[in-house]
Amino acid sequence: MDNEKNTVRLAKFSVGHIVRHRIYAFRGVVFDIDPEYANTDEWWDSIPKDIRPHKNQPYYHLLAENDETEYIAYVSEQNLLADDSDTPLRHPQIPEFFSVDESGRLHARFLQKH
């Protein structure tokens, strides 16, 4: 078997990171990470083949938003970039998942400190 296909990659982003999509005009905050694709076959098949990402990479669950609306997104690592705009997110579920410190950083309410 191909070793690359069996290797779990470390995630580039962590819970609380604000990211933006590489192609589409939306951004969001990471609230969960799958080490590789873990959604349905139906969802996978709905992605056009010419832009379908590889399954063997981290996938991120985002509280996402664009100019019109807020939603939950599931995005491959290859399609995400760090967002350095310093523009606050407006997603209404952020207070359910995160607290915000004095510097504006988001901290997951659901993760315990070690």
C-alpha positions, -999 to +999 in steps of 0.1 A: +000+000+000+010+036-006+025+050+026+013+085+020-023+073+019-018+056+053-001+085+070-021+108+093-010+144+089-009+168+118-035+195+115-021+229+105-049+248+123-063+242+158-096+248+175-102+285+178-081+295+147-098+319+124-094+309+088-106+318+053-113+297+023-086+298-004-111+300-033-146+310-020-154+342-001-160+329+034-142+327+067-148+311+100-135+297+133-124+261+137-145+242+163-136+206+154-110+187+133-112+153+116-077+138+109-090+128+075-123+130+056-152+118+078-184+131+061-209+111+039-203+097+005-232+118-008-215+150+004-182+138-012-199+130-045-215+165-046-181+181-050-172+185-086-144+161-095-122+188-109-120+206-076-125+176-052-097+176-025-080+145-013-096+126+016-063+119+034-058+153+050-073+171+080-109+184+075-122+213+096-156+220+110-161+258+109-186+283+123-185+300+089-199+332+074-199+351+041-214+385+033-249+371+033-252+345+060-237+323+087-235+285+086-215+254+095-188+244+069-167+213+064-135+222+046-102+204+037-070+218+049-057+224+014-085+249+009-079+270+041-056+299+049-050+317+081-072+348+083-052+378+095-078+405+089-085+411+126-122+416+116-144+400+143-166+372+133-204+376+137-215+340+137-243+338+163-231+304+177-196+317+186-206+325+223-219+289+227-185+275+217-159+301+227-150+328+252-131+358+240-101+371+259-089+407+262-068+404+230-098+391+210-085+355+209-111+327+210-109+300+236-130+268+233-155+265+262-157+228+256-120+219+260-104+214+293-070+229+301-042+204+309 
